[in-house]
Structure formats: C-alpha cells, structure tokens
Amino acid sequence: MSLDTRINDAVRWAAVCPYLRLEPERGVAALIDGEQVAVFRTHDGRLFAIGQQDPIARAYVMARGIVGSRGDIPTVASPLHKQVYDLRTGACLDVPGVAVPAYRVRCRDGLVEVALPCRPARSHR
C-alpha cells in the first residue's frame, strides 16, 4: 500500500496500516514512495520494518518470512533459502556482511508508520 507521508527530522513517516491489522508473527509488504518494505509485529507487540528484498535470492519476499528469535534477538528467516535476519538491525545472522535495510517504525494514533530518509528535492529547469 502507498499511503500518506509526512516529513519530520529528515525522514518521511509513512502510514502503512492500522496496528490491529498486523497479525503477530506475520509480516506485511508495503510500497512507500517506491520502496518495498516488510513490516512485522512480534508476539509481544513490538514493531519492526526491514527491506522487502532478500539480499541473497534478490526476490521481494521478506514479509513472507518466518518470524522467530535467536536468544533475545527478534528474527525473520527468508522464505527462500532460510537465512535468518535480525529484525532490529537487518544484519544476517548466518552470512557475515549480508544485511537488509532496517527502518524506524512506530505506532501513532493506532497507525503503523515507517520512516524512510528524505530524498533531496529535484530541481526543475
């Protein structure tokens, strides 16, 4: 979904969906200003957002991954090759040096919002 965006502190906060529409331990994919993002709600109610593209398979599938944990680390396993990623940082826990982008996420007025960096304004000549 592509929804309302606002600029705040050099990021664009984009509304993705109502918090209650996110099922615990399941991901949803959102298209925010051309960026594909995977948003997750864990069993304890925390929210996470990472890039939707699996960096190894190059497919846009991360929202369909298996949510879990390694110790205290909330994770998602790629549905294709099962590499596990830290939902807090995007770092792959199985392959050093591989990562997906991790985004700030919040719940505001019952809506889940994801922050993406502001892009410089284009000049019109």
Phi, psi and omega in degrees: 000143175244116187233190182309134175235149176222153181261133180203123176054046177065020173228157173257120174269122182242129176288133181255307182190166173297143180306317184291345176281344178277118177280138177302139177069016178234152178252159172229148177261141178225144174254113183240109180047044178086352178265130175270123184234142175254127183244136184230147170240122181276171184301334180268007175092358180286152181248143177218152177219130178225171175297145182282339184276126173290119185290343180269309181278342181067014178263150180270084190222001190299330179296341179267007182288171181267116181277137179196214178203157170236105186063236179267005185267119174288135187224165168223136177260133177303135180288348182269300185246002173070016172296144185256135182240141175287120181292339181283323187242341185087354182292138175282128181274353182252334183232106181303139177084357179257139180203159169251154176297143174246138184241152172291144180217148180209165172248122182228122181054038178081359179252137174279129179235142178243140179259129173240147179301143176291139175269146176299146178293142177277140177274142179253119182247000000 
